[in-house]
C-alpha cells in the first residue's frame, strides 16, 4: 500500500520533470536556469536543516521523507537537477528531454504502481509490476522526442537498472544519464 506522503512525493516528481521538460522544450529555460535552480535548491536545503524558511519548509514538511528532512532536505530534486543538467549539457536537446521524461515518469510511476500492484517483496528488485508500468509510460513519453526504438531501449535499460538497488548512487542522477547514453546509440 502506498502512503499519502509517497504518493504526494511521486506525483510531485512526475510534475516537476514534466515542468522542466516543457520549459526546456519551449526555450523558456536553458542550462543556466537549471544551474540557478540547483544552486537555489542547495542553499534552501542547507538552510532548511537549521531554520524554518517560509515556503521551502512548508514544502519540505509535506513532501520530504522524515529521515531526509533532518539530514538532506530536497535530496531527490537536487539529484534530479544534477542529472538533468548533465544530460542537457552533454547530449542533444531531444535526447536530454527524452531522458528527463524517462526519469520523471519512470521513477515516479514505478513507485506508485509498484506499491499499488505488487503483492511480493523481492530481495534485489523494487517491483516487477511497477517497473513494467514505468517502462510503458516512459517509452511513450520519450517517443515524443526520439524514435520508438531509441525510446524503448532507453526506457527499458535505465529503468531495469533503476530497479536494482545500488547503494550510495541516487537513481535521479543515473537514470537520465543511462537513458541518454543508450538513446544516443540508437
OpenMM code with the backbone's topology and positions (N, CA, C; nanometers):
from openmm import Vec3, app, unit

residues = "UNK UNK UNK UNK UNK UNK UNK UNK UNK UNK UNK UNK UNK UNK UNK UNK UNK UNK UNK UNK UNK UNK UNK UNK UNK UNK UNK UNK UNK UNK UNK UNK UNK UNK UNK UNK UNK UNK UNK UNK UNK UNK UNK UNK UNK UNK UNK UNK UNK UNK UNK UNK UNK UNK UNK UNK UNK UNK UNK UNK UNK UNK UNK UNK UNK UNK UNK UNK UNK UNK UNK UNK UNK UNK UNK UNK UNK UNK UNK UNK UNK UNK UNK UNK UNK UNK UNK UNK UNK UNK UNK UNK UNK UNK UNK UNK UNK UNK UNK UNK UNK UNK UNK UNK UNK UNK UNK UNK UNK UNK UNK UNK UNK UNK UNK UNK UNK UNK UNK UNK UNK UNK UNK UNK UNK UNK UNK UNK UNK UNK UNK UNK UNK UNK UNK UNK UNK UNK UNK UNK UNK UNK UNK UNK UNK UNK UNK UNK UNK UNK UNK UNK UNK UNK UNK UNK UNK UNK UNK UNK UNK UNK UNK UNK UNK UNK UNK UNK UNK UNK UNK UNK UNK UNK UNK UNK UNK UNK UNK UNK UNK UNK UNK UNK UNK UNK".split()
positions = [
    Vec3(0.0839, -0.1188, 0.0000),
    Vec3(0.0000, 0.0000, 0.0000),
    Vec3(0.0880, 0.1247, 0.0000),
    Vec3(0.0532, 0.2209, -0.0815),
    Vec3(0.1311, 0.3445, -0.0901),
    Vec3(0.0774, 0.4456, 0.0113),
    Vec3(0.1681, 0.5086, 0.0835),
    Vec3(0.1272, 0.6093, 0.1811),
    Vec3(0.0955, 0.7398, 0.1097),
    Vec3(0.0218, 0.8261, 0.1756),
    Vec3(-0.0123, 0.9546, 0.1135),
    Vec3(0.1129, 1.0388, 0.0917),
    Vec3(0.2116, 1.0281, 0.1816),
    Vec3(0.3371, 1.1012, 0.1629),
    Vec3(0.4080, 1.0536, 0.0368),
    Vec3(0.4196, 0.9225, 0.0187),
    Vec3(0.4881, 0.8696, -0.1002),
    Vec3(0.4120, 0.9044, -0.2281),
    Vec3(0.2810, 0.8991, -0.2235),
    Vec3(0.2021, 0.9362, -0.3414),
    Vec3(0.2250, 1.0831, -0.3759),
    Vec3(0.2217, 1.1714, -0.2766),
    Vec3(0.2488, 1.3140, -0.3000),
    Vec3(0.3887, 1.3340, -0.3564),
    Vec3(0.4865, 1.2639, -0.2987),
    Vec3(0.6248, 1.2775, -0.3434),
    Vec3(0.6402, 1.2358, -0.4898),
    Vec3(0.5819, 1.1227, -0.5254),
    Vec3(0.5979, 1.0709, -0.6616),
    Vec3(0.5215, 1.1558, -0.7630),
    Vec3(0.4049, 1.2052, -0.7259),
    Vec3(0.3312, 1.2939, -0.8169),
    Vec3(0.4070, 1.4248, -0.8374),
    Vec3(0.4658, 1.4776, -0.7316),
    Vec3(0.5482, 1.5976, -0.7448),
    Vec3(0.6685, 1.5698, -0.8347),
    Vec3(0.7294, 1.4530, -0.8198),
    Vec3(0.8434, 1.4113, -0.9020),
    Vec3(0.8040, 1.4113, -1.0510),
    Vec3(0.6884, 1.3552, -1.0812),
    Vec3(0.6399, 1.3483, -1.2195),
    Vec3(0.6131, 1.4886, -1.2739),
    Vec3(0.5398, 1.5696, -1.1984),
    Vec3(0.5053, 1.7040, -1.2461),
    Vec3(0.6274, 1.7940, -1.2557),
    Vec3(0.7225, 1.7785, -1.1648),
    Vec3(0.8466, 1.8561, -1.1704),
    Vec3(0.9220, 1.8241, -1.2992),
    Vec3(0.9317, 1.6959, -1.3325),
    Vec3(1.0001, 1.6559, -1.4561),
    Vec3(0.9298, 1.7074, -1.5805),
    Vec3(0.7986, 1.6962, -1.5836),
    Vec3(0.7224, 1.7463, -1.6991),
    Vec3(0.7389, 1.8978, -1.7111),
    Vec3(0.7402, 1.9678, -1.5980),
    Vec3(0.7612, 2.1125, -1.5982),
    Vec3(0.8982, 2.1474, -1.6564),
    Vec3(1.0027, 2.0805, -1.6092),
    Vec3(1.1388, 2.1073, -1.6585),
    Vec3(1.1480, 2.0798, -1.8083),
    Vec3(1.0933, 1.9664, -1.8522),
    Vec3(1.0958, 1.9314, -1.9946),
    Vec3(1.0203, 2.0363, -2.0763),
    Vec3(0.9056, 2.0786, -2.0299),
    Vec3(0.8270, 2.1793, -2.1025),
    Vec3(0.9024, 2.3113, -2.1134),
    Vec3(0.9625, 2.3542, -2.0033),
    Vec3(1.0365, 2.4807, -2.0051),
    Vec3(1.1578, 2.4735, -2.0987),
    Vec3(1.2255, 2.3601, -2.1015),
    Vec3(1.3394, 2.3435, -2.1922),
    Vec3(1.2922, 2.3342, -2.3370),
    Vec3(1.1854, 2.2602, -2.3605),
    Vec3(1.1354, 2.2404, -2.4968),
    Vec3(1.0930, 2.3728, -2.5604),
    Vec3(1.0247, 2.4564, -2.4834),
    Vec3(0.9771, 2.5846, -2.5363),
    Vec3(1.0811, 2.6956, -2.5223),
    Vec3(1.2022, 2.6591, -2.4858),
    Vec3(1.3161, 2.7516, -2.4738),
    Vec3(1.2896, 2.8651, -2.3746),
    Vec3(1.2100, 2.8351, -2.2732),
    Vec3(1.1890, 2.9296, -2.1640),
    Vec3(1.3041, 2.9146, -2.0639),
    Vec3(1.3495, 2.7904, -2.0449),
    Vec3(1.4663, 2.7620, -1.9608),
    Vec3(1.5807, 2.7161, -2.0498),
    Vec3(1.7014, 2.7396, -2.0019),
    Vec3(1.8201, 2.6801, -2.0618),
    Vec3(1.9053, 2.6236, -1.9482),
    Vec3(2.0231, 2.5786, -1.9794),
    Vec3(2.1066, 2.5142, -1.8775),
    Vec3(2.1402, 2.6095, -1.7629),
    Vec3(2.1501, 2.7388, -1.7906),
    Vec3(2.1825, 2.8353, -1.6850),
    Vec3(2.0676, 2.8488, -1.5851),
    Vec3(1.9456, 2.8369, -1.6347),
    Vec3(1.8307, 2.8372, -1.5433),
    Vec3(1.8343, 2.7133, -1.4533),
    Vec3(1.8692, 2.5985, -1.5135),
    Vec3(1.8768, 2.4753, -1.4350),
    Vec3(1.9845, 2.4860, -1.3273),
    Vec3(2.0982, 2.5450, -1.3629),
    Vec3(2.2062, 2.5629, -1.2658),
    Vec3(2.1621, 2.6576, -1.1544),
    Vec3(2.0898, 2.7625, -1.1887),
    Vec3(2.0385, 2.8561, -1.0887),
    Vec3(1.9407, 2.7863, -0.9941),
    Vec3(1.8523, 2.7028, -1.0504),
    Vec3(1.7582, 2.6269, -0.9679),
    Vec3(1.8343, 2.5322, -0.8755),
    Vec3(1.9384, 2.4684, -0.9267),
    Vec3(2.0198, 2.3785, -0.8448),
    Vec3(2.0856, 2.4536, -0.7291),
    Vec3(2.1454, 2.5673, -0.7577),
    Vec3(2.2118, 2.6461, -0.6526),
    Vec3(2.1103, 2.6921, -0.5478),
    Vec3(1.9942, 2.7380, -0.5941),
    Vec3(1.8884, 2.7793, -0.5006),
    Vec3(1.8433, 2.6598, -0.4162),
    Vec3(1.8297, 2.5434, -0.4784),
    Vec3(1.7892, 2.4229, -0.4063),
    Vec3(1.8914, 2.3810, -0.3022),
    Vec3(2.0183, 2.3860, -0.3384),
    Vec3(2.1238, 2.3509, -0.2426),
    Vec3(2.1256, 2.4480, -0.1243),
    Vec3(2.1075, 2.5765, -0.1547),
    Vec3(2.1054, 2.6781, -0.0496),
    Vec3(1.9868, 2.6567, 0.0435),
    Vec3(1.8683, 2.6360, -0.0145),
    Vec3(1.7489, 2.6127, 0.0672),
    Vec3(1.7607, 2.4839, 0.1479),
    Vec3(1.8204, 2.3814, 0.0887),
    Vec3(1.8397, 2.2555, 0.1600),
    Vec3(1.9224, 2.2769, 0.2860),
    Vec3(2.0321, 2.3468, 0.2706),
    Vec3(2.1202, 2.3736, 0.3850),
    Vec3(2.0477, 2.4588, 0.4899),
    Vec3(1.9781, 2.5623, 0.4447),
    Vec3(1.9074, 2.6494, 0.5385),
    Vec3(1.7942, 2.5759, 0.6106),
    Vec3(1.7231, 2.4872, 0.5394),
    Vec3(1.6106, 2.4145, 0.5992),
    Vec3(1.6553, 2.3152, 0.7061),
    Vec3(1.7818, 2.2783, 0.7054),
    Vec3(1.8337, 2.1917, 0.8125),
    Vec3(1.8390, 2.2657, 0.9459),
    Vec3(1.8523, 2.3979, 0.9410),
    Vec3(1.8756, 2.4754, 1.0623),
    Vec3(1.7672, 2.5773, 1.0952),
    Vec3(1.6906, 2.6193, 0.9927),
    Vec3(1.5917, 2.7256, 1.0127),
    Vec3(1.4594, 2.6889, 0.9465),
    Vec3(1.3542, 2.7586, 0.9890),
    Vec3(1.2242, 2.7476, 0.9234),
    Vec3(1.2199, 2.8543, 0.8138),
    Vec3(1.2272, 2.8125, 0.6887),
    Vec3(1.2209, 2.9034, 0.5745),
    Vec3(1.0754, 2.9007, 0.5258),
    Vec3(1.0068, 3.0158, 0.5176),
    Vec3(0.8616, 3.0166, 0.4952),
    Vec3(0.8064, 2.9183, 0.3919),
    Vec3(0.8354, 2.9289, 0.2687),
    Vec3(0.7746, 2.8404, 0.1679),
    Vec3(0.8494, 2.7072, 0.1607),
    Vec3(0.9808, 2.7132, 0.1634),
    Vec3(1.0618, 2.5921, 0.1493),
    Vec3(1.0351, 2.4931, 0.2620),
    Vec3(1.0257, 2.5388, 0.3836),
    Vec3(0.9999, 2.4481, 0.4966),
    Vec3(0.8608, 2.3859, 0.4860),
    Vec3(0.7640, 2.4634, 0.4391),
    Vec3(0.6284, 2.4107, 0.4203),
    Vec3(0.6313, 2.2969, 0.3190),
    Vec3(0.7018, 2.3175, 0.2069),
    Vec3(0.7128, 2.2138, 0.1040),
    Vec3(0.7850, 2.0919, 0.1610),
    Vec3(0.8942, 2.1135, 0.2304),
    Vec3(0.9702, 2.0018, 0.2888),
    Vec3(0.8846, 1.9220, 0.3874),
    Vec3(0.8066, 1.9919, 0.4686),
    Vec3(0.7221, 1.9243, 0.5678),
    Vec3(0.6164, 1.8364, 0.5012),
    Vec3(0.5731, 1.8718, 0.3819),
    Vec3(0.4663, 1.7968, 0.3152),
    Vec3(0.5140, 1.6951, 0.2122),
    Vec3(0.6375, 1.7105, 0.1644),
    Vec3(0.6825, 1.6244, 0.0551),
    Vec3(0.8106, 1.5468, 0.0842),
    Vec3(0.8816, 1.5781, 0.1881),
    Vec3(1.0103, 1.5125, 0.2123),
    Vec3(0.9948, 1.3990, 0.3127),
    Vec3(1.0705, 1.2926, 0.2902),
    Vec3(1.0743, 1.1817, 0.3864),
    Vec3(1.1370, 1.2325, 0.5155),
    Vec3(1.0839, 1.1872, 0.6294),
    Vec3(1.1343, 1.2389, 0.7582),
    Vec3(1.2854, 1.2219, 0.7779),
    Vec3(1.3427, 1.1098, 0.7349),
    Vec3(1.4864, 1.0903, 0.7551),
    Vec3(1.5691, 1.1888, 0.6727),
    Vec3(1.5249, 1.2214, 0.5514),
    Vec3(1.5959, 1.3208, 0.4702),
    Vec3(1.5666, 1.4628, 0.5171),
    Vec3(1.4505, 1.4833, 0.5754),
    Vec3(1.4118, 1.6171, 0.6214),
    Vec3(1.5142, 1.6701, 0.7216),
    Vec3(1.5695, 1.5813, 0.8037),
    Vec3(1.6670, 1.6222, 0.9045),
    Vec3(1.8097, 1.6255, 0.8500),
    Vec3(1.8419, 1.5375, 0.7554),
    Vec3(1.9810, 1.5243, 0.7133),
    Vec3(2.0116, 1.5894, 0.5777),
    Vec3(1.9215, 1.5747, 0.4795),
    Vec3(1.9458, 1.6274, 0.3454),
    Vec3(1.8122, 1.6627, 0.2799),
    Vec3(1.7484, 1.7714, 0.3263),
    Vec3(1.6194, 1.8092, 0.2683),
    Vec3(1.6328, 1.8399, 0.1193),
    Vec3(1.5371, 1.7900, 0.0418),
    Vec3(1.5385, 1.8156, -0.1022),
    Vec3(1.6369, 1.7298, -0.1789),
    Vec3(1.6803, 1.6203, -0.1204),
    Vec3(1.7805, 1.5343, -0.1850),
    Vec3(1.7358, 1.4897, -0.3244),
    Vec3(1.6132, 1.4419, -0.3365),
    Vec3(1.5634, 1.3938, -0.4656),
    Vec3(1.5653, 1.5008, -0.5744),
    Vec3(1.5020, 1.6175, -0.5498),
    Vec3(1.5052, 1.7222, -0.6519),
    Vec3(1.6456, 1.7727, -0.6847),
    Vec3(1.7327, 1.7743, -0.5851),
    Vec3(1.8702, 1.8205, -0.6105),
    Vec3(1.9411, 1.7246, -0.7060),
    Vec3(1.9310, 1.5938, -0.6802),
    Vec3(1.9935, 1.4980, -0.7712),
    Vec3(1.9211, 1.4944, -0.9063),
    Vec3(1.7912, 1.5196, -0.9065),
    Vec3(1.7149, 1.5306, -1.0315),
    Vec3(1.7737, 1.6424, -1.1167),
    Vec3(1.7996, 1.7584, -1.0539),
    Vec3(1.8551, 1.8716, -1.1284),
    Vec3(1.9971, 1.8436, -1.1767),
    Vec3(2.0784, 1.7785, -1.0942),
    Vec3(2.2154, 1.7462, -1.1368),
    Vec3(2.2117, 1.6538, -1.2584),
    Vec3(2.1277, 1.5487, -1.2532),
    Vec3(2.1139, 1.4588, -1.3676),
    Vec3(2.0632, 1.5301, -1.4911),
    Vec3(1.9674, 1.6210, -1.4726),
    Vec3(1.9127, 1.6972, -1.5855),
    Vec3(2.0179, 1.7889, -1.6464),
    Vec3(2.0945, 1.8560, -1.5622),
    Vec3(2.1998, 1.9455, -1.6120),
    Vec3(2.3029, 1.8667, -1.6922),
    Vec3(2.3414, 1.7512, -1.6434),
    Vec3(2.4411, 1.6695, -1.7142),
    Vec3(2.3907, 1.6314, -1.8531),
    Vec3(2.2666, 1.5834, -1.8636),
    Vec3(2.2182, 1.5402, -1.9959),
    Vec3(2.1916, 1.6587, -2.0876),
    Vec3(2.1482, 1.7719, -2.0336),
    Vec3(2.1263, 1.8904, -2.1187),
    Vec3(2.2596, 1.9414, -2.1720),
    Vec3(2.3642, 1.9340, -2.0913),
    Vec3(2.4951, 1.9830, -2.1333),
    Vec3(2.5622, 1.8907, -2.2361),
    Vec3(2.5543, 1.7598, -2.2149),
    Vec3(2.6334, 1.6662, -2.2952),
    Vec3(2.5598, 1.6045, -2.4142),
    Vec3(2.4288, 1.6166, -2.4204),
    Vec3(2.3533, 1.5479, -2.5257),
    Vec3(2.2663, 1.6462, -2.6030),
    Vec3(2.2255, 1.6075, -2.7249),
    Vec3(2.1311, 1.6914, -2.7995),
    Vec3(2.0027, 1.7110, -2.7184),
    Vec3(1.9345, 1.8228, -2.7397),
    Vec3(1.8180, 1.8575, -2.6593),
    Vec3(1.7106, 1.7488, -2.6610),
    Vec3(1.6826, 1.6896, -2.7776),
    Vec3(1.5781, 1.5868, -2.7848),
    Vec3(1.6142, 1.4654, -2.6992),
    Vec3(1.7397, 1.4264, -2.7020),
    Vec3(1.7865, 1.3145, -2.6196),
    Vec3(1.7749, 1.3495, -2.4719),
    Vec3(1.8146, 1.4697, -2.4363),
    Vec3(1.8067, 1.5139, -2.2971),
    Vec3(1.6620, 1.5161, -2.2494),
    Vec3(1.5725, 1.5703, -2.3318),
    Vec3(1.4313, 1.5778, -2.2917),
    Vec3(1.3711, 1.4386, -2.2752),
    Vec3(1.4028, 1.3487, -2.3665),
    Vec3(1.3530, 1.2111, -2.3557),
    Vec3(1.4050, 1.1445, -2.2282),
    Vec3(1.5323, 1.1657, -2.1963),
    Vec3(1.5890, 1.1011, -2.0773),
    Vec3(1.5335, 1.1611, -1.9485),
    Vec3(1.5047, 1.2905, -1.9470),
    Vec3(1.4437, 1.3524, -1.8294),
    Vec3(1.3008, 1.3005, -1.8114),
    Vec3(1.2297, 1.2805, -1.9218),
    Vec3(1.0949, 1.2224, -1.9118),
    Vec3(1.0998, 1.0783, -1.8625),
    Vec3(1.1982, 1.0034, -1.9082),
    Vec3(1.2134, 0.8659, -1.8589),
    Vec3(1.2356, 0.8684, -1.7078),
    Vec3(1.3165, 0.9616, -1.6612),
    Vec3(1.3380, 0.9746, -1.5172),
    Vec3(1.2095, 1.0124, -1.4450),
    Vec3(1.1440, 1.1181, -1.4890),
    Vec3(1.0289, 1.1670, -1.4132),
    Vec3(0.9115, 1.0709, -1.4186),
    Vec3(0.8789, 1.0205, -1.5376),
    Vec3(0.7662, 0.9265, -1.5493),
    Vec3(0.8028, 0.7897, -1.4929),
    Vec3(0.9180, 0.7401, -1.5317),
    Vec3(0.9566, 0.6049, -1.4924),
    Vec3(0.9786, 0.5899, -1.3443),
    Vec3(1.0557, 0.6788, -1.2855),
    Vec3(1.0856, 0.6672, -1.1438),
    Vec3(0.9594, 0.6893, -1.0599),
    Vec3(0.8828, 0.7911, -1.0940),
    Vec3(0.7613, 0.8182, -1.0179),
    Vec3(0.6570, 0.7087, -1.0302),
    Vec3(0.6316, 0.6648, -1.1527),
    Vec3(0.5275, 0.5641, -1.1739),
    Vec3(0.5691, 0.4252, -1.1266),
    Vec3(0.6989, 0.3945, -1.1294),
    Vec3(0.7420, 0.2638, -1.0782),
    Vec3(0.7113, 0.2519, -0.9293),
    Vec3(0.7281, 0.3607, -0.8565),
    Vec3(0.6960, 0.3592, -0.7139),
    Vec3(0.5450, 0.3481, -0.6917),
    Vec3(0.4689, 0.4299, -0.7640),
    Vec3(0.3230, 0.4307, -0.7445),
    Vec3(0.2627, 0.2958, -0.7799),
    Vec3(0.2881, 0.2487, -0.9030),
    Vec3(0.2288, 0.1216, -0.9448),
    Vec3(0.2887, 0.0025, -0.8709),
    Vec3(0.4150, 0.0125, -0.8353),
    Vec3(0.4776, -0.0949, -0.7588),
    Vec3(0.4101, -0.1145, -0.6241),
    Vec3(0.3821, -0.0049, -0.5565),
    Vec3(0.3154, -0.0139, -0.4261),
    Vec3(0.1686, -0.0548, -0.4405),
    Vec3(0.1037, -0.0091, -0.5468),
    Vec3(-0.0379, -0.0410, -0.5647),
    Vec3(-0.0610, -0.1847, -0.6102),
    Vec3(0.0279, -0.2373, -0.6957),
    Vec3(0.0022, -0.3657, -0.7600),
    Vec3(0.0835, -0.4823, -0.7061),
    Vec3(0.1991, -0.4553, -0.6506),
    Vec3(0.2868, -0.5647, -0.6104),
    Vec3(0.2410, -0.6270, -0.4790),
    Vec3(0.2379, -0.7564, -0.4785),
    Vec3(0.1997, -0.8305, -0.3585),
    Vec3(0.3204, -0.8972, -0.2924),
    Vec3(0.4356, -0.8918, -0.3574),
    Vec3(0.5524, -0.9569, -0.3004),
    Vec3(0.6697, -0.8598, -0.2929),
    Vec3(0.7601, -0.8992, -0.2114),
    Vec3(0.8816, -0.8221, -0.1925),
    Vec3(0.9973, -0.9022, -0.2514),
    Vec3(1.0840, -0.8344, -0.3254),
    Vec3(1.1963, -0.9008, -0.3899),
    Vec3(1.3254, -0.8564, -0.3233),
    Vec3(1.4212, -0.9474, -0.3173),
    Vec3(1.5452, -0.9185, -0.2465),
    Vec3(1.6225, -0.8019, -0.3095),
    Vec3(1.6448, -0.8050, -0.4398),
    Vec3(1.7261, -0.7021, -0.5052),
    Vec3(1.6457, -0.6155, -0.6006),
    Vec3(1.5183, -0.6397, -0.6130),
    Vec3(1.4358, -0.5635, -0.7060),
    Vec3(1.3317, -0.4833, -0.6293),
    Vec3(1.2955, -0.3687, -0.6835),
    Vec3(1.1922, -0.2882, -0.6198),
    Vec3(1.0551, -0.3503, -0.6458),
    Vec3(1.0158, -0.3645, -0.7724),
    Vec3(0.8862, -0.4220, -0.8057),
    Vec3(0.8803, -0.4488, -0.9550),
    Vec3(0.8472, -0.5714, -0.9902),
    Vec3(0.8350, -0.6059, -1.1321),
    Vec3(0.7151, -0.5345, -1.1934),
    Vec3(0.6031, -0.5334, -1.1213),
    Vec3(0.4815, -0.4696, -1.1730),
    Vec3(0.5022, -0.3199, -1.1953),
    Vec3(0.5621, -0.2537, -1.0969),
    Vec3(0.5880, -0.1114, -1.1098),
    Vec3(0.6837, -0.0798, -1.2229),
    Vec3(0.7843, -0.1635, -1.2389),
    Vec3(0.8819, -0.1431, -1.3456),
    Vec3(0.8176, -0.1572, -1.4835),
    Vec3(0.7310, -0.2541, -1.4996),
    Vec3(0.6640, -0.2728, -1.6296),
    Vec3(0.5783, -0.1517, -1.6657),
    Vec3(0.5006, -0.1010, -1.5702),
    Vec3(0.4211, 0.0192, -1.5966),
    Vec3(0.5111, 0.1381, -1.6270),
    Vec3(0.6196, 0.1511, -1.5526),
    Vec3(0.7120, 0.2617, -1.5729),
    Vec3(0.7750, 0.2573, -1.7115),
    Vec3(0.8120, 0.1393, -1.7569),
    Vec3(0.8720, 0.1256, -1.8900),
    Vec3(0.7728, 0.1675, -1.9972),
    Vec3(0.6490, 0.1242, -1.9853),
    Vec3(0.5465, 0.1579, -2.0862),
    Vec3(0.5239, 0.3089, -2.0919),
    Vec3(0.5006, 0.3719, -1.9773),
    Vec3(0.4746, 0.5163, -1.9762),
    Vec3(0.5971, 0.5960, -2.0186),
    Vec3(0.7150, 0.5549, -1.9747),
    Vec3(0.8382, 0.6245, -2.0129),
    Vec3(0.8655, 0.6110, -2.1615),
    Vec3(0.8375, 0.4942, -2.2149),
    Vec3(0.8541, 0.4713, -2.3581),
    Vec3(0.7696, 0.5700, -2.4389),
    Vec3(0.6414, 0.5812, -2.4025),
    Vec3(0.5537, 0.6739, -2.4760),
    Vec3(0.5951, 0.8189, -2.4554),
    Vec3(0.6394, 0.8529, -2.3347),
    Vec3(0.6869, 0.9890, -2.3100),
    Vec3(0.8114, 1.0217, -2.3904),
    Vec3(0.9067, 0.9305, -2.3921),
    Vec3(1.0322, 0.9538, -2.4649),
    Vec3(1.0097, 0.9573, -2.6157),
    Vec3(0.9088, 0.8833, -2.6634),
    Vec3(0.8798, 0.8812, -2.8077),
    Vec3(0.8373, 1.0174, -2.8614),
    Vec3(0.8005, 1.1081, -2.7751),
    Vec3(0.7681, 1.2444, -2.8188),
    Vec3(0.8916, 1.3088, -2.8805),
    Vec3(1.0104, 1.2703, -2.8325),
    Vec3(1.1341, 1.3377, -2.8731),
    Vec3(1.2306, 1.2530, -2.9540),
    Vec3(1.2229, 1.1211, -2.9407),
    Vec3(1.3180, 1.0348, -3.0113),
    Vec3(1.2426, 0.9206, -3.0785),
    Vec3(1.3125, 0.8425, -3.1590),
    Vec3(1.2499, 0.7310, -3.2308),
    Vec3(1.1964, 0.6265, -3.1335),
    Vec3(1.1065, 0.5437, -3.1829),
    Vec3(1.0441, 0.4406, -3.0989),
    Vec3(1.1476, 0.3431, -3.0441),
    Vec3(1.2407, 0.2991, -3.1274),
    Vec3(1.3396, 0.2024, -3.0806),
    Vec3(1.4317, 0.2652, -2.9761),
    Vec3(1.4736, 0.3897, -2.9982),
    Vec3(1.5590, 0.4577, -2.9005),
    Vec3(1.4836, 0.4797, -2.7697),
    Vec3(1.3561, 0.5177, -2.7788),
    Vec3(1.2746, 0.5389, -2.6587),
    Vec3(1.2580, 0.4092, -2.5810),
    Vec3(1.2312, 0.3015, -2.6523),
    Vec3(1.2087, 0.1733, -2.5857),
    Vec3(1.3355, 0.1224, -2.5177),
    Vec3(1.4454, 0.1219, -2.5908),
    Vec3(1.5702, 0.0704, -2.5342),
    Vec3(1.6199, 0.1619, -2.4222),
    Vec3(1.6043, 0.2932, -2.4384),
    Vec3(1.6439, 0.3866, -2.3324),
    Vec3(1.5619, 0.3666, -2.2062),
    Vec3(1.4306, 0.3507, -2.2225),
    Vec3(1.3431, 0.3312, -2.1066),
    Vec3(1.3706, 0.1980, -2.0385),
    Vec3(1.3786, 0.0926, -2.1169),
    Vec3(1.3952, -0.0398, -2.0556),
    Vec3(1.5310, -0.0542, -1.9873),
    Vec3(1.6367, -0.0061, -2.0501),
    Vec3(1.7691, -0.0230, -1.9894),
    Vec3(1.7846, 0.0607, -1.8625),
    Vec3(1.7428, 0.1857, -1.8655),
    Vec3(1.7608, 0.2701, -1.7467),
    Vec3(1.6675, 0.2296, -1.6334),
    Vec3(1.5446, 0.1887, -1.6652),
    Vec3(1.4512, 0.1526, -1.5585),
    Vec3(1.4785, 0.0138, -1.5013),
    Vec3(1.5355, -0.0748, -1.5806),
    Vec3(1.5772, -0.2028, -1.5225),
    Vec3(1.6955, -0.1815, -1.4283),
    Vec3(1.7868, -0.0925, -1.4657),
    Vec3(1.8974, -0.0596, -1.3758),
    Vec3(1.8464, 0.0103, -1.2502),
    Vec3(1.7439, 0.0956, -1.2656),
    Vec3(1.6861, 0.1664, -1.1513),
    Vec3(1.6222, 0.0691, -1.0544),
    Vec3(1.5709, -0.0382, -1.1076),
    Vec3(1.5008, -0.1374, -1.0264),
    Vec3(1.5954, -0.2126, -0.9336),
    Vec3(1.7215, -0.2161, -0.9686),
    Vec3(1.8209, -0.2810, -0.8827),
    Vec3(1.8716, -0.1775, -0.7832),
    Vec3(1.8633, -0.2102, -0.6576),
    Vec3(1.9041, -0.1151, -0.5544),
    Vec3(2.0567, -0.1053, -0.5507),
    Vec3(2.1079, 0.0102, -0.5909),
    Vec3(2.2522, 0.0345, -0.5912),
    Vec3(2.2822, 0.1307, -0.4766),
    Vec3(2.3576, 0.0863, -0.3777),
    Vec3(2.3836, 0.1742, -0.2634),
    Vec3(2.4692, 0.2947, -0.3012),
    Vec3(2.4411, 0.4071, -0.2382),
    Vec3(2.5174, 0.5314, -0.2498),
    Vec3(2.5066, 0.6000, -0.3849),
    Vec3(2.4210, 0.5511, -0.4754),
    Vec3(2.4023, 0.6178, -0.6045),
    Vec3(2.2544, 0.6505, -0.6168),
    Vec3(2.2223, 0.7769, -0.6234),
    Vec3(2.0832, 0.8190, -0.6331),
    Vec3(2.0312, 0.7933, -0.7741),
    Vec3(1.9157, 0.7292, -0.7842),
    Vec3(1.8612, 0.6972, -0.9164),
    Vec3(1.8230, 0.8217, -0.9954),
    Vec3(1.7968, 0.9341, -0.9281),
    Vec3(1.7673, 1.0580, -1.0001),
    Vec3(1.8888, 1.1094, -1.0762),
    Vec3(2.0046, 1.0634, -1.0387),
    Vec3(2.1273, 1.1023, -1.1077),
    Vec3(2.1581, 1.0077, -1.2233),
    Vec3(2.1509, 0.8761, -1.1994),
    Vec3(2.1971, 0.7859, -1.3054),
    Vec3(2.0911, 0.7494, -1.4089),
    Vec3(1.9626, 0.7572, -1.3774),
    Vec3(1.8607, 0.7212, -1.4774),
    Vec3(1.8704, 0.8092, -1.6021),
    Vec3(1.8727, 0.9432, -1.5899),
    Vec3(1.8794, 1.0224, -1.7138),
    Vec3(2.0104, 1.0031, -1.7898),
    Vec3(2.1190, 0.9797, -1.7181),
    Vec3(2.2477, 0.9621, -1.7851),
    Vec3(2.2490, 0.8305, -1.8623),
    Vec3(2.2050, 0.7229, -1.8000),
    Vec3(2.1987, 0.5930, -1.8682),
    Vec3(2.1026, 0.6018, -1.9869),
    Vec3(1.9859, 0.6618, -1.9651),
    Vec3(1.8879, 0.6738, -2.0741),
    Vec3(1.9465, 0.7533, -2.1912),
    Vec3(2.0122, 0.8651, -2.1620),
    Vec3(2.0700, 0.9476, -2.2688),
    Vec3(2.1808, 0.8737, -2.3438),
    Vec3(2.2641, 0.8008, -2.2712),
    Vec3(2.3704, 0.7244, -2.3376),
    Vec3(2.3119, 0.6186, -2.4309),
    Vec3(2.2125, 0.5462, -2.3831),
    Vec3(2.1505, 0.4408, -2.4648),
    Vec3(2.0763, 0.5011, -2.5830),
    Vec3(2.0024, 0.6084, -2.5609),
    Vec3(1.9291, 0.6739, -2.6709),
    Vec3(2.0277, 0.7223, -2.7767),
    Vec3(2.1426, 0.7751, -2.7335),
    Vec3(2.2430, 0.8251, -2.8280),
    Vec3(2.2956, 0.7160, -2.9200),
    Vec3(2.3019, 0.5947, -2.8686),
    Vec3(2.3485, 0.4820, -2.9506),
    Vec3(2.2490, 0.4532, -3.0644),
    Vec3(2.1201, 0.4727, -3.0348),
    Vec3(2.0185, 0.4424, -3.1347),
    Vec3(1.9772, 0.5660, -3.2119),
] * unit.nanometer
topology = app.Topology()
chain = topology.addChain("A")
for resn in residues:
    res = topology.addResidue(resn, chain)
    for name in ("N", "CA", "C"):
        topology.addAtom(name, app.Element.getBySymbol(name[0]), res)
